[in-house]
Amino acid sequence: MPTYFSPGIYVEEVPSGARPIGPVGTSTAAFVGVAPDRTAHLGEALAVNNWTDFLRLYADGDQLESTPLARAVFGFLDNGGTRCWVVNVGEGGSISGTGRQRGGLSLLEAVDEISILAAPGFHDPVSHEALLSMAERTRTMVAICDPAPDIDDVSTLTRVATPGSGRPPKPSDADADAAPAAGGGSGSGSGSGPVSHRPRQSDFGALYYPWLRVRDPLSGELVLTPPSGHLAGIWARTDALRGVHKAPANEPVRGAVDLGHLVTRAEHDVLNPKGVNVIRYFPGEGIRVWGARTLAAEASEWRYLNVRRLSIAIEQAIANGTRWMVFEPNDYTLWRSIRRDVGAFLTRVWRDGALLGRTPEEAFFVKCDEETNPADVRDAGMVVAHIGIAVVKPAEFVVFKLSQWAGGTETETIGG
């Protein structure tokens, strides 16, 4: 209590005790690749908020050759992205970084706001492994892997490649002009390349096929380009319009005028169970994303992108919103505060439609009491809370039952 020395009325500001947990951003992307100006800002990770920023930082010169990185950043911004980080690895560089100085992906580990990771132009097994390892190590982002540019045999996308089966691409290998036109190509690879193109299983990665034909923002020519940049923009657009709990699928790909391969229904039936998200053309609707799976196993609870990304967002929000509890007395008051603050946050998430349940009690639970914090746990300086959520999964398959009766035809939805 404060000390008062004379009679009078004193006003004190008393904190309410409640500390609301706010949502975290989920739409900031990071791109690692070769910039049009190969020597621009090497060894740096810089934020880009619009196309003008990118041109000023990475394409400030005459007669610059466009790259997959430039097309990815443009596609990201064109499809709804608003902010991304860019790392230029330069001519012949590696996204993993070499030498004693940090470079490539390692430059992004200090940037907490990144939630989407891609390396347009790097589609070999070594690069895929670097992307997935980075996402799994941080547990705060999901990596978008690009397929090789010359795949017509989709079965190669169902077989997991190993890091030793391919070589990191040179800048010329990453040029979109080397990819075949829609429906064309020369088989399942370039002859010397690997015959397996699917990255390994991962709860923190996604793969999209095929490449997109777009108009290059620098040259104005129609070229094929990796899909990761455009898909990162679609993720950001879906997050802004519907929320991170909405699967980023059945969305048009802005800027895409054609596909590197027109996937058939039979081919799609092969790719979807293997976690390959297909980009398809539908007459009257255009080019759309027609998959929302991670590279996780078929039976994994993390096989859907929106489930994985929503869980990351909730984990990050709770971690940031409960940081004030560190060094607080580990007693009943703290446990009650955890239940109150986390419960209020998850109630808002449930009201947004991200959790499954008719009531908050059906959608989540928060347990923090003597049972989760016995004496040995408290003596170790820890406070433990058990939090469970029921995440809404996307309706990938909608099944209709048709039956004939005397009055006509009856349609009944029986599954989803």
MOKAHU-V53577 format. One record per residue. OMEGA is omega in whole degrees, -180 to 180 (999 if undefined). NEAR is the number of other ideal C-beta (glycine too) atoms within 10 Angstrom. Layout:
OMEGA&NEAR ; OMEGA&NEAR
This chain:
177&4 ; -180&5 ; 179&4 ; -174&8 ; 179&5 ; 180&5 ; 179&5 ; 179&6 ; -178&4 ; -180&7 ; 178&4 ; 174&6 ; -177&4 ; 179&5 ; -177&6 ; -179&5 ; 179&10 ; 178&9 ; -175&16 ; 175&9 ; -178&20 ; 178&10 ; 177&17 ; 177&20 ; -178&16 ; -170&24 ; 177&22 ; -177&20 ; 174&29 ; -179&25 ; 177&29 ; -179&33 ; -178&31 ; -179&27 ; 176&25 ; 172&20 ; -172&19 ; -175&18 ; -174&10 ; 171&19 ; 175&15 ; 179&15 ; 179&15 ; 171&12 ; -175&22 ; 179&16 ; 178&14 ; -178&22 ; 178&12 ; -177&12 ; 178&16 ; 177&9 ; -178&17 ; 179&24 ; -179&20 ; -175&12 ; -168&18 ; 180&25 ; -178&20 ; -179&11 ; -180&11 ; 175&4 ; 178&5 ; 178&18 ; 180&14 ; -178&21 ; 174&27 ; 178&30 ; 180&29 ; -180&31 ; 179&28 ; 179&31 ; 178&31 ; 179&24 ; 177&29 ; -179&32 ; -179&26 ; -176&20 ; 174&23 ; 177&20 ; -178&26 ; -177&16 ; 178&18 ; 175&27 ; -175&19 ; 174&26 ; 177&26 ; -179&28 ; 176&27 ; -178&18 ; 178&12 ; -178&10 ; 179&22 ; 180&18 ; 180&23 ; -177&21 ; -180&19 ; 178&10 ; -178&6 ; -180&6 ; 179&10 ; 178&14 ; 178&23 ; -177&24 ; -177&26 ; 178&17 ; -175&20 ; -176&20 ; -179&14 ; -179&9 ; -173&14 ; -172&13 ; -176&15 ; 177&22 ; 179&26 ; -174&27 ; 179&28 ; 177&30 ; -177&33 ; -177&29 ; 178&29 ; -172&30 ; 178&26 ; -179&22 ; 180&23 ; 180&20 ; 177&27 ; -180&28 ; 179&18 ; 180&25 ; -178&29 ; 179&22 ; 178&16 ; -179&25 ; -179&25 ; -179&14 ; -178&12 ; -178&16 ; 179&12 ; -176&21 ; 176&25 ; -178&25 ; 174&27 ; 180&29 ; 177&25 ; 174&29 ; 174&25 ; -173&24 ; -170&25 ; -178&22 ; 170&24 ; 176&17 ; -173&14 ; 179&23 ; 178&16 ; 178&20 ; 179&26 ; 180&15 ; -176&13 ; 176&16 ; 177&23 ; -179&12 ; -179&14 ; -175&9 ; -179&16 ; -180&22 ; 175&13 ; -176&19 ; 168&19 ; 179&11 ; 180&18 ; 179&8 ; -176&17 ; -178&25 ; -177&20 ; -178&24 ; -179&13 ; -178&14 ; -179&22 ; 175&18 ; -178&13 ; 178&16 ; -178&11 ; 178&11 ; -176&18 ; 175&10 ; -171&12 ; 180&20 ; -177&19 ; 180&13 ; -179&8 ; -178&7 ; -180&20 ; 178&19 ; 175&13 ; -173&19 ; -177&31 ; 173&23 ; 180&26 ; 178&14 ; 179&16 ; 176&26 ; -174&20 ; -180&25 ; 177&25 ; -179&29 ; 179&27 ; -180&23 ; 4&25 ; 174&26 ; -178&29 ; 171&27 ; -176&20 ; 174&25 ; -176&15 ; -177&17 ; -179&19 ; -177&15 ; -177&12 ; -180&8 ; 175&11 ; -178&14 ; 173&19 ; -176&25 ; 177&34 ; -175&33 ; -170&30 ; -179&33 ; 179&32 ; 180&30 ; 176&28 ; 176&32 ; 178&30 ; 175&24 ; -179&29 ; 180&27 ; 179&21 ; 177&27 ; -177&23 ; -175&14 ; -174&10 ; -176&16 ; -177&17 ; 179&29 ; 178&22 ; 178&21 ; -178&23 ; -178&25 ; -173&20 ; -180&15 ; 177&22 ; 178&15 ; -179&24 ; 178&17 ; -180&21 ; -180&23 ; -180&13 ; -179&16 ; 177&23 ; 177&27 ; 178&24 ; -176&12 ; 178&19 ; 179&12 ; 179&7 ; 177&8 ; 178&20 ; 178&16 ; 178&9 ; -173&16 ; -173&21 ; 179&15 ; 179&11 ; 177&18 ; 177&24 ; -180&25 ; -173&23 ; 172&23 ; -172&23 ; 175&19 ; 177&16 ; 180&11 ; -180&5 ; -178&4 ; 179&10 ; -177&13 ; -176&20 ; 174&17 ; -174&23 ; 177&17 ; -178&23 ; -178&23 ; 172&25 ; 176&25 ; 180&27 ; 179&21 ; -177&13 ; -177&10 ; -176&6 ; 176&17 ; -180&13 ; -176&17 ; 179&19 ; -177&21 ; -176&25 ; 177&25 ; -180&23 ; -175&24 ; 177&27 ; 179&22 ; 177&17 ; -178&21 ; 180&22 ; 179&25 ; -179&14 ; -179&18 ; 180&19 ; 180&20 ; 180&12 ; -175&14 ; -180&19 ; -180&19 ; -180&9 ; -176&11 ; 180&15 ; 180&8 ; 174&7 ; 177&13 ; -176&7 ; -177&16 ; -177&11 ; -180&12 ; 178&11 ; -180&15 ; 179&19 ; 179&13 ; 178&18 ; 180&24 ; -178&17 ; -175&15 ; 180&21 ; 178&21 ; 179&16 ; 179&16 ; -179&21 ; 175&24 ; 177&14 ; 177&14 ; 178&24 ; 180&21 ; 177&11 ; 179&13 ; -177&12 ; -178&23 ; -176&21 ; 178&14 ; 178&13 ; 179&7 ; 176&7 ; -180&17 ; 177&9 ; -173&12 ; -177&21 ; 171&22 ; 176&15 ; -178&19 ; 178&14 ; -175&22 ; -179&14 ; -178&11 ; 179&9 ; -179&14 ; 176&20 ; -174&10 ; -177&8 ; 177&8 ; 179&14 ; 179&14 ; 178&9 ; 178&8 ; -178&9 ; 168&10 ; -172&18 ; 175&16 ; 176&17 ; -177&11 ; 178&17 ; -180&10 ; 174&19 ; -174&14 ; 176&19 ; 179&19 ; -179&16 ; 177&18 ; -179&9 ; -176&13 ; 176&7 ; -175&9 ; 178&9 ; 177&9 ; 180&10 ; 178&8 ; 179&8 ; 174&8 ; -171&7 ; -177&4 ; -179&6 ; -179&6 ; -180&8 ; 180&10 ; -179&8 ; 175&9 ; -175&9 ; 179&8 ; 178&9 ; 999&10
